Amino acid sequence: MQKARIKLASNNISRLNDICGMIKDIADKTKVEIRGPIPLPTKIMKVTTRKTVCGDGKASFDNFKKLKPHMQLLVSRSFQI
């Protein structure tokens, strides 16, 4: 038995679901058992920068939320005879 895990990530959830559907169609044609898509936790990537460029003065910071990637996991099994 061979096992493969496919981890997909994208900022656009609809495109991610389309790709998962394409992979499931290919797996059905090749008679491979596939489980998923299993949604993984969404992480928010933050960028912290200091407000003053020169470094003098008060130590104040800005936080910017940049990316929120959506991730899904597909698990496939292939049985060889």
C-alpha positions as CSV (number, residue, x, y, z in Angstrom):
1,M,0.0,0.0,0.0
2,Q,1.3,3.4,-0.9
3,K,0.1,6.6,0.8
4,A,0.5,10.2,-0.3
5,R,-0.5,13.4,1.5
6,I,-1.1,16.5,-0.6
7,K,-1.1,19.8,1.3
8,L,-2.6,22.7,-0.7
9,A,-2.5,26.4,0.3
10,S,-4.1,29.5,-1.3
11,N,-5.5,32.9,-0.4
12,N,-8.5,32.3,-2.6
13,I,-10.8,29.6,-1.1
14,S,-12.9,29.1,-4.2
15,R,-9.8,28.3,-6.4
16,L,-8.5,25.9,-3.7
17,N,-11.9,24.0,-3.8
18,D,-11.7,23.9,-7.6
19,I,-8.2,22.3,-7.5
20,C,-9.3,19.8,-4.8
21,G,-12.2,18.8,-7.1
22,M,-9.9,18.3,-10.0
23,I,-7.6,16.1,-8.0
24,K,-10.6,14.0,-6.8
25,D,-11.7,13.6,-10.4
26,I,-8.3,12.3,-11.4
27,A,-8.2,9.9,-8.4
28,D,-11.7,8.5,-9.3
29,K,-10.5,7.8,-12.9
30,T,-7.4,6.0,-11.7
31,K,-9.3,4.1,-9.0
32,V,-7.3,5.5,-6.1
33,E,-9.0,5.9,-2.8
34,I,-8.8,9.5,-1.6
35,R,-10.0,11.1,1.6
36,G,-10.6,14.8,2.0
37,P,-10.3,17.7,1.6
38,I,-9.6,18.1,5.3
39,P,-9.5,21.8,6.2
40,L,-6.4,22.9,8.2
41,P,-6.3,25.9,10.5
42,T,-6.0,29.3,8.9
43,K,-3.0,31.3,10.0
44,I,-2.9,35.1,9.9
45,M,0.6,36.3,8.9
46,K,1.5,39.6,10.6
47,V,4.3,42.1,9.8
48,T,5.4,44.2,12.8
49,T,7.4,47.4,11.9
50,R,8.7,50.3,14.0
51,K,7.0,53.6,13.3
52,T,10.2,55.7,13.4
53,V,12.7,55.1,10.7
54,C,15.8,56.6,12.4
55,G,15.3,54.7,15.7
56,D,15.1,57.8,18.0
57,G,12.2,58.6,20.1
58,K,9.4,56.5,21.5
59,A,9.5,52.8,20.7
60,S,6.1,52.4,19.0
61,F,5.2,49.7,16.5
62,D,2.6,49.1,13.8
63,N,1.1,45.7,13.1
64,F,-0.1,44.9,9.6
65,K,-2.1,41.8,8.7
66,K,-0.8,40.7,5.4
67,L,-1.9,37.2,4.3
68,K,-4.6,34.7,5.5
69,P,-3.8,31.5,3.6
70,H,-6.4,28.7,3.6
71,M,-5.0,25.2,3.7
72,Q,-6.5,21.8,2.9
73,L,-5.1,18.3,3.1
74,L,-5.8,15.4,0.7
75,V,-4.8,11.8,1.7
76,S,-4.7,9.2,-1.1
77,R,-4.1,5.4,-0.9
78,S,-3.1,3.1,-3.7
79,F,-3.2,-0.6,-3.3
80,Q,-0.8,-2.7,-5.5
81,I,-1.5,-6.3,-6.3
